[in-house]
Amino acid sequence: MAVFAHHQVSEAAREGSRYAMVRGTSCTNCTATSAQIQTYVRGLSLPAINSSSLVVTTSYSSYPTGSSCTPNANCENPGDLVTVQVNYPSSFNVPFVPATVLNMNASSSMVISQ
């Protein structure tokens, strides 16, 4: 169950970074904010995942130098890097074992294409 949950969280991070990479500053009327990326990831309908518990964090950096910056500092341009990190508190209830919460974390980085 833990491996399945981690796979789903990893998939959410990959899908979030794919969504952001095609919505950079060169995309007419389709740039993506951090809130829009979180809404997109939460709307993926991943099996066995409570989407309202997903915490999605988006960060940008100039590529290839790796220096961090904010989207307002022109870091959403083609060639810059977007990183989407997804955190999920996954609870497991197994008979005869105390209930456990495992924090699943995954991140994905992609170069903005447009």
DAQUI-V342305 format. One record per run of one state. SS is the DSSP state (A for helix, B for strand, O for the rest). FROM is the first residue (numbers start at 0). TO is the last residue. Records with the same first field share a line. If there is no record, write none. Layout:
SS->FROM-TO ; FROM-TO
This chain:
O->0-0 ; 21-32 ; 42-49 ; 53-53 ; 61-66 ; 69-69 ; 73-79 ; 92-98 ; 111-113
A->1-20 ; 33-41 ; 50-52 ; 70-72
B->54-60 ; 67-68 ; 80-91 ; 99-110
